[in-house]
C-alpha cells in the first residue's frame, strides 16, 4: 500500500455516500465510483449529508467521481458498498479491472460477503456499519448517528492494512478494529432483522393501527434473534448505541406497561431501512431478506431453536416481496399469522 493510498468508494448509496463524504475532506486521494443518475448527481452537486432532524448539520462535500476503474491508476483500497445481491457481479468487475492488488473493504449487512469476497480477493476487510442512513435522493444522505464503523478480518489477518484503513477512516468517523468480527456481524444482524417487519407493515409510510402488537412483534423478533445467535456460539459485541441483548430480552418478556414508553421513544428514532427503500420506494422484488432473515432461519434450524416470530414473518415477506407492486400489510394481519404459529 502506498504512503498516500488511493481509495475508491464503489457505490454511492446511503452507506458508501455517508462514509465516503466523511472521509473525503481528510483524504484528498478519494474517489466515488457509480453510474447513471447517481454519478451525474454527485459529480454535479457533491454529496450532501445531514443528521436526521437537524437541518443545521447539513453539509455538502465536493467529491471526485469516476464511472469506471480504468479512469484512474489501480487503487490501493476499494470500499465496496453495494448490497449482497449485487456483490458477485461487482467482484467480477473489480477482479477484471484491478486484479487482486487492492485491499477490499466489504460494507454489506450480514455475513454472505464473507463467502463471496474471498473467492475473488486475498486482502479482504469486513466493515460492520453501526448506524442507520438513508437516501433522500441521489447524493443526499441522512444519518441517525455519525458512525461508528467496526473493521475486522476472518482470521485476524491483514493487520497492517486494517490499521492503515482505520487510521484514514478515523479522521472522518469513529472507526474501530475488532478481533471478533463474527460476533460483531451477528450482533448487528439481530437489529437488521427488524427491517423485514417494518417493511412488511410500511412503517414510516403509514400509521400503525395497533402499536401494542407492533411492539410485541418487533421485540420478539429481536429476542428470538438473540437466542439464535447464542445457540450458534456467538457472543454479544457492543456496537455504538445499539440496544443490548439484556434490553432486548426485557422488551420481549416484561409487561408492556413497563416497556411501552421506552419502546415508543425508540420507534420515533427509527428511519426507513434499506430494505424498505428497495421494496417500498424503488418497487424492487429483490432485497436483503434472504441474506438476513433467511440466514437466521437456517441458523435456527441448524441449532434447534424455535423461532415462530422470525419464521412466520420471513415466510410472509418472502412471498409478498416477490410480488410486483407490494402493498404493506396491517400489523393486525401479521399478528394473526404469527399467533397461529405460536
N, C-alpha and C positions, 0 to 999 in steps of 0.2 A: 504494500500500500504506500502511495506517495505521501510526501510531507503535507501537501495540500490536496487531499483526495477529492476527486470529482464524485459528487453524489447525484443520483437520479431518483426522483420520486416517480414511480411508474403507476399512474392512476391518480387523478386529482379529484377523487370523491371526498367524502367527509373526513376520512382518516388521513389520506395522503395530502389533502389540501391543508388541513389544520396543522399536522406535524411539520410538513414542509414549509408552511408560511411562518411558523415559529422558528424554524432552524435557519431559513434563508438569510435573514438580516445579519446573522453572525457568521455565516459561511458562504462567501461570495460564489464559490465554485459549486453551486447547487442548481439543478435543472429539474423541470417537470415534464414528463412525457405523457401526452394524451393525444386524442384525435378529435376531429369534428368540432361541434359547438363548444365543447369543454375547452379544448386547446385554443380555439378562437377567442373565447371569453376571457380566459386568464392571461392570454398574450396581450389583449387589448386593454383590459381593466385591472390586471393583477388579481390577487386573492384577497377578498375582504373577509375578515374573521371577527367574531364578537362573542362575548359571554351572554348566554341566554338571559333575557330580562334586563340587560344593562346596555342600552344603546350607546352610552358614553364610552364603552370599551371598544367600539367599532374601529378597526384599523384596516388599512389596505396596504398590502405588500406587493411591490413590483417583483415579478419573477421572470426567469429565463425559461422559455418554452421550446421544446423540440417535439417533433411528431414521429421521429424515427431515431433509433440509436446510431444510425450511420451519420447523423448530423454532427456528432462530436467524437472526440477521441474516446477509446474504450474507457468507460467509467470504472472507478475503484469500488464504488458501493452502489447497489441498486436496491432501493426500498420498494418492495412490491406491495402495492396497496389495492389490489383487485380482490374480488370475492373468490372463495374456493371454487365455485362452479366455473370460473374463467381461468383458473390458475394453470392448468395443464397447458393450455394453448399459449398462454403468456410465457411460460417457462420454455417452451419450444422456440418461441421467437427470440427470447433473450439468448438462449444457447446458440442459435444460428448466427446471431449478430455479434455476440460478445464472448462466446465460448465459456470456459469455466474459470475465467480470470476474476470477475468481480466477486466481492462479498455480497451475498444476497440476504436481505432482511425481509422476512415474511410477516406481514401485518394483518393476517386474517384472523377472524374469530374461529375458535375450535382448534382441533388438532389434525385435521386432514392435511394441512400444509406440511406436517411433519412426515407424511407419507409421500407427498408429491415432490417437494423441493429437493430432497436428497437424490432423487432419481436423475436429476439434471445437474446438480451443483455440489461441490465438495466443501465450500465455505458458506454455511447457512446459519444465520442467527434468527431466532424467533422473537417477535415482539408481541407482548400482551398489552393491548391498549386499554388502560384503566379509566376511561372517561367516555361519555356519550357525546356524539357530534352528529350534525345533520346538515344537509344542503338545502338552502332556500332556493338557489338557482345555481347554474354552473359558475364556480368561482366565488360563491358567497356561502360561507360555512359558519354555523353557530355551534357552540360547545357548552357543555354543562359545567365542566371544570377544566382548568388549564393543565392537562396531564393527570397523572403521570404515565410513563411508559416503562414496562419491565422487559428486559432483554435476557435471553438465555439460549443455550445450545443443548442438543440432545444428550451429549456425553461430556459436557463442560469443556469442549474443545474450542479452538479459535479465540483463546483468551486475549491475545494481543489485539486482534481485530475488534473484538467485542468492547474492550476498554477504549479503543480509539473511537468507535461509534458512540459509546456513552459520553465520552469527553466532548465530542462535537454536538451531539443532540442536547446535552445538558445545558448548553448555552441558551436553548430555546424553550425547553420544558424539562421538568424533573424526570430524569431517566436513571433507572437502577438496573443492576445486574443481579440475576437470581441464579443460584446453582441448582434450583429445583423448579425448572421451567414447566415440568409436567404438573406439579402442584398448582403453579400459578395459572396455567392454561385451564385446568379443570375448575379451579375456583371461579375464574371469570365466566366460564361456560354456564355455571349454575345460574348466574344473573341473566345471561343471554337466553335461558330457557323461557323467560317471560315474554320474549319477543313474539313467540307464536300466539300466545293468548291475547296480548294487546293488539296484535294484527287481526286476529280472528274476530274480536268484538269491536274493532275500529276505534280503539282508544285514541284520543286526541282529535278524532274526526267526527265523533257523535257522542251524545250523552249516554252514560252508563245507567241502565234502567234500575239496577239493584246493586248499589255499592257494596253491600254486605256479601253478596255472592261473588262479586269480583275479588274482594279481599280473600274470601275462603279459597277460591280457585288459585289465585296468584300465590298465596302463602304456602299452600300445599304443593304447588308445582315446584317451588324452590326447595322446600324442605325434603321432598322426595329426591330432588337433585343432590342434596347434601348426603342423604342416606346411600344413594347410588355411588357417589364418588368415594365415600368412606369405605364401602364394601369393596371397591376396586383397589383400595390401598393408597389412595392419595390423601395428602394432608392439607389442611387449610393454609392459605397464603394470604397475608394481609395486603390488600390492593387498594391503595388510595382511600376514598371514602365509601367503598362498597360495604354493604351490610355483612356483619359477621355471621358465621354458622349458628352461633348461640342465639342471635337475634332472629334468624330465620326459623329456628325451632320454636322460639317463643311466639312468633307471629302465627304459626300454624297450630299451636297447642293451647295457648291461653285463650280465655273468653274474649269475645270481640270488644266488649266494653272496656277492656284493659288496653287493647292494642289499636282501637279504631283511630284515635287522634294521631298517633304516630304514623299509622298507615296512610291516612288521608294527607298528612303533611308530605310524606314521601311521594305519593301519587301526583301531587301538584308539581313536583320536580321532574316527573317523567316526561321525556320528549319522544318524538316519533322515532321509532327504531329503523335500522337499515332494512329489516325485513318488511316493515310496513311501507317504507318508501318503495321497495321493489314491487310489492303486491298491490298496495292501495293507490300509490301515486303514479307509478310507472306502468301499472297494468301488466306486469310480468307474471309468468307462471313458474319461473324458477327462482329459488331463494336459498337461504342457508338452513332451511328446515331440516334437510337430511343430515347435514354435517353437524348440526347442533342437537336438535331433539331426537332425530333418528339415531344418532350416535349414542345418546344416553339410554334409549330403549335397548340398544344392543348391549350396553354395559349392564343394564338391569337384568336382562335375560342371562347374560354370562355369569353373573354373581348371585342370581336367585333373589333379586329384590323386587317385591311387588310395587308397581308404580302406576296405579289406576288413573291418577290425575294426568301424569305425563303421557301415558299410553293413549288415553281417550282423546286428549287434546291433539296429540300428534296425528292420530288416525283421522280426526275431523279435518285438520289443516291439510294433510296430505291429499285428501280427496277434494276439498273445496278450493285450495290454492291452485290446483291444476286446471280449474275451470276458467275460461276467459271471462272477464268482467265480474270478478269475485265481489259479492256483496256481503259486508260484515254481518255476523250473527248477533242476536240479542244475547246478553250474558245468561239470561234465564234458560235459553235453549241449550247453551253449552252445559250449564249445570245439570239439566235434565239428563243429558248423555253421560256425564261423569257420574252422577248419582246412581245411574243404572249399573255402572261398572264397579261400584264400591261393595 
